[in-house]
Structure formats: C-alpha cells, structure tokens
Amino acid sequence: MKLAVDFPSIAFREGPAAVAKLAAEIERIGYDQLDMFDHVVMGFPIEGRTDLQYPAKMPILEALVTLGFCAAVTSRIGLGTEVLVLPQRQPVLVAKQISTLDTLSGGRVRLGIGVGWQSSEYDALGESFGDRGKRMDEALQILRTCWRDERVDFTGEHYRITAMGMEPKPPQGGSLPIWVGGHSPAALRRVGQYADGWLAALVNNKERVAKEMQTIREHAQRFGRDPGTIQFQTMLAPPPRENDDGKGKGFYAEPDRVARRAAEIAELGFGWVSLNGTNLFQSGARTVEAMVDSFGALHDRIRREVG
C-alpha cells in the first residue's frame, strides 16, 4: 500500500525552517506522497451563508507555492494536491504552474483536483460557482493539451486558446498524473473519462464505495480507457470541521487503531491511504518534532499491518 501525508499547514507557526524540516522528515521516514490541502480563503458565518465546513481563521498555506518550497528540500517523495479547486483558478496558469513544479522537482508531481463546495470562495476570487462543473471538464482537457502539444489550440464554451506555446513541458509530459476527488455522479464520470486516480473522501460504507468504484470502471470502459489503470486513494481520517464534536480528534494518537483502519481500506480495494496532518496535530502532536515522531511511529505500524 502507498502512504501519503496531507501536509499540516499549521507547521508554519514554527517558521519556514520547520516547514522544510517536516517535509524532509516525511520523505526520510518513507512516505510515498506529500499532498497539500487547498483553499485560498474561508468564509466567516454571516446571514445567508450556509456552506461552512471549516473555521474562517483555519491556517492554510497556498498549495502550489508550498509544494515548490518542499520540492527544494526533498528528492524522492511525490508532490501533489488533495485537492486543488481547479475551476476557481485560471486553467492555463495552473498548467504552467504544475509544469514548472514538475520541471523543478524532477518529475514528481501528481495533480489532485476537485470542483469545491464554497461559493463564497469563488465569489472572492471573481469566478462563477454555478458553471464550475462544465468549466472543470474544459480545464482538464486544457491541462493535457498544454503539457503535451507544441502548439496549443483549444476552443470550448468557457475557454479559448489560439496558437500558443507553453514551455518547458513537464518531464512527465501529457501523462502527468491527474487524480479527481469527489463522490457526485459527475465526479465519478470525470475519474473514468479523464483521470489516473480517484481521491475519495472518508469511506464509511463498503457497499457504496464498491458501487462507486464500479461506476468509475464502467465510465472508463465507455470512454475507451483501461479501467485497470485507475488507482484509488482515501483518507484514514477526515480534516477538522467547523462543528466537529471532537470524537475523531484523537484518532492518530492510537497507532493500532490507525493500522486497523488502513487494513480495512486496503480490503476495499484502495492502493493508497493518506494521513491527515492537521488531524494529527489535533490528536496531540503539537510541534513539528512531535509530528515527526508520530508520523514515524504511524508509518512503521501501518507498514507492519499492510506492507
């Protein structure tokens, strides 16, 4: 099983050197992937705003800038997003940013993307929330085109590119892995149609996840793709929510419980699991040193359980 870490932005409170140390230690311990959570802004509760999941003052480092910083202090570990809210960003610019990150990291990037849920964040960034799904489909095609083609041309309902060049291409080229997050019918269709993997949210229903995996495979076949090439990842525990009752905040303080959960997820057909660094912090690892120790102990325990 492959092990990923959702990097805890809260490490920035100890300074840039602590962020660099944590990234380097996560690689040294033996994790396969370092992922960054993405939100640019979070909404305060005001009248009429119902899409609240996280505290407005939750510290979140910008995902792609942080990954570039981490790339400079690592050499092996994969670098990615879980997930980048793609439709609230300009897709040609994202293609350039990811191409640059892949170039400077030596071809280690995996782009995880989703449509997001926070309409107020879209408003703050000057992007439309209502048509984000349609723009997501076009953006996925634009990314591949920019990374693959010498001359970039694209005509869609929302985006148009005419006779443009983008260099350097990423070392992984047009096959740079894109993973899609989400559980909606449209998200599952996008995984089958375009993606190299599915980033599932917290999995707590075996029958549902089996059906979702089968739906993804059926979409892949419908679009002429090999379903066997699509990989699956989910979190061992979710990120903290605004109205969390506290029951899950001690999860990572119990390595045996974490390992059992990893084994359960493996049995469901997932080849990847991710450990949520912010939840680890909430479980009692309140410093970078403590997080390094916890990540090390959890890695060893999970490896003994699932390999």
Secondary structure, DSSP 8 states (H G I E B T S, - for coil): -EEEEE--GGGGGG-HHHHHHHHHHHHHHT-SEEEE---S------TT-----S-TT-----HHHHHHHHHTT-SSSEEEES-EEGGGS-HHHHHHHHHHHHHHHTS-EEEEEE--S-HHHHHHTT--STTHHHHHHHHHHHHHHHHH-SSEEEE-SS-EEEEE---S--TTGGG--EEEE--SHHHHHHHHHH-SEEEE-----HHHHHHHHHHHHHHHHHTT--GGG-EEEEESS----TT--STTTTGGG-HHHHHHHHHHHHHTT-SEEEEEHHHHHHTT--SHHHHHHHHHHHHHHHHHHH-
